[in-house]
């Protein structure tokens, strides 16, 4: 189980990370050489995996881990932010909105959510067996 100060820290970090995403999405597009195919999609996935992970950290887990409604809520917020991020980029010079970027964002967000979900489940299981 996570304590309240830790959840508040996760909230601050999640909001700050959302701000970082917004900041970089606001930068005009540039033509940078790709090192490998779909490099940008990997970056999208990593950035939103961090957001999903931090978002789940804001939720209070019980002794069995997170509840389904908590996972659904953070998933919905990640999806909404991914869509809004791409919509916002339509208005930035040299940037475009791309449904495949949203898909990469959501995939990464789900990975981050799953990582935190699994980590909390493992920690809770170990703390229960230690008793």
C-alpha positions as CSV (number, residue, x, y, z in Angstrom):
1,X,0.0,0.0,0.0
2,X,1.2,3.5,-0.8
3,X,1.1,6.3,1.7
4,X,-0.4,9.7,1.0
5,X,2.8,11.7,0.7
6,X,4.1,9.3,-1.9
7,X,0.9,9.6,-3.9
8,X,1.1,13.4,-3.7
9,X,4.6,13.2,-5.0
10,X,3.4,11.0,-7.9
11,X,0.7,13.6,-8.6
12,X,3.2,16.4,-8.8
13,X,5.5,14.3,-11.0
14,X,2.6,13.3,-13.3
15,X,1.5,16.9,-13.7
16,X,5.1,18.0,-14.3
17,X,5.6,15.3,-16.9
18,X,2.3,16.3,-18.6
19,X,3.8,19.8,-18.7
20,X,7.0,18.5,-20.2
21,X,5.0,16.7,-22.9
22,X,3.0,19.8,-23.7
23,X,6.2,21.9,-23.8
24,X,7.9,19.6,-26.3
25,X,4.7,19.3,-28.4
26,X,4.7,23.0,-28.7
27,X,8.1,23.1,-30.4
28,X,8.0,23.7,-34.1
29,X,8.7,20.6,-36.2
30,X,12.1,19.9,-37.5
31,X,13.5,17.4,-40.0
32,X,15.7,15.2,-37.9
33,X,17.3,12.1,-39.4
34,X,15.8,8.8,-38.1
35,X,18.3,6.2,-36.7
36,X,15.8,3.4,-37.3
37,X,12.3,2.9,-38.6
38,X,9.4,4.0,-36.3
39,X,11.9,5.8,-34.0
40,X,9.3,8.5,-33.3
41,X,6.7,6.0,-32.3
42,X,9.1,4.4,-29.8
43,X,9.7,7.9,-28.3
44,X,6.0,8.5,-28.0
45,X,5.5,5.1,-26.3
46,X,8.3,5.8,-23.8
47,X,7.1,9.3,-22.9
48,X,3.5,8.1,-22.3
49,X,4.7,5.0,-20.5
50,X,6.2,7.3,-17.9
51,X,2.9,9.3,-17.8
52,X,0.9,6.1,-17.3
53,X,3.3,4.9,-14.6
54,X,3.2,8.2,-12.7
55,X,-0.6,8.4,-13.1
56,X,-1.1,5.0,-11.5
57,X,1.2,6.1,-8.7
58,X,-1.4,8.7,-7.7
59,X,-3.9,6.0,-7.0
60,X,-4.3,4.4,-3.5
61,X,-3.7,0.7,-3.7
62,X,-5.2,-1.6,-1.2
63,X,-3.7,-4.9,0.1
64,X,-4.7,-6.6,-3.2
65,X,-3.3,-3.8,-5.4
66,X,-5.3,-1.5,-7.6
67,X,-9.0,-1.8,-8.3
68,X,-10.3,-2.0,-11.9
69,X,-11.9,1.4,-11.8
70,X,-8.5,3.0,-10.9
71,X,-6.9,1.3,-13.9
72,X,-9.8,2.4,-16.2
73,X,-9.7,6.0,-14.9
74,X,-5.9,6.4,-15.5
75,X,-6.2,4.7,-18.9
76,X,-9.0,7.1,-19.9
77,X,-6.9,10.1,-18.8
78,X,-3.9,8.8,-20.7
79,X,-6.0,8.3,-23.8
80,X,-7.6,11.8,-23.5
81,X,-4.2,13.4,-23.0
82,X,-2.8,11.6,-26.0
83,X,-5.7,12.8,-28.2
84,X,-5.4,16.4,-26.9
85,X,-1.7,16.4,-27.4
86,X,-2.1,15.4,-31.1
87,X,-4.9,17.9,-31.6
88,X,-2.7,20.7,-30.0
89,X,0.1,19.8,-32.5
90,X,-2.2,20.7,-35.4
91,X,-1.7,24.3,-34.5
92,X,2.1,24.2,-34.1
93,X,4.1,25.1,-37.2
94,X,5.8,22.1,-38.8
95,X,3.8,19.7,-36.7
96,X,0.8,17.5,-37.6
97,X,-1.8,15.4,-35.8
98,X,-1.2,11.7,-36.4
99,X,-3.5,8.9,-35.3
100,X,-0.5,6.5,-35.2
101,X,1.2,8.8,-32.7
102,X,-2.0,8.5,-30.5
103,X,-1.8,4.8,-30.9
104,X,1.9,4.8,-29.8
105,X,1.0,7.1,-26.9
106,X,-1.8,4.9,-25.7
107,X,0.3,1.7,-26.1
108,X,3.1,3.3,-24.0
109,X,0.6,4.6,-21.5
110,X,-0.9,1.1,-21.0
111,X,2.6,-0.3,-20.6
112,X,3.4,2.2,-17.9
113,X,0.0,1.5,-16.2
114,X,0.7,-2.2,-16.3
115,X,4.2,-1.8,-14.9
116,X,3.0,0.1,-11.9
117,X,0.0,-2.3,-11.4
118,X,2.4,-5.3,-11.5
119,X,5.0,-3.6,-9.2
120,X,2.4,-2.8,-6.6
121,X,1.0,-6.3,-6.7
122,X,4.5,-7.8,-6.2
123,X,5.3,-5.5,-3.4
124,X,2.0,-6.2,-1.7
125,X,2.4,-9.9,-2.1
126,X,5.9,-9.8,-0.6
127,X,4.9,-7.7,2.3
128,X,2.0,-10.1,3.1
129,X,4.2,-13.1,3.0
130,X,6.8,-11.4,5.3
131,X,4.2,-11.1,8.0
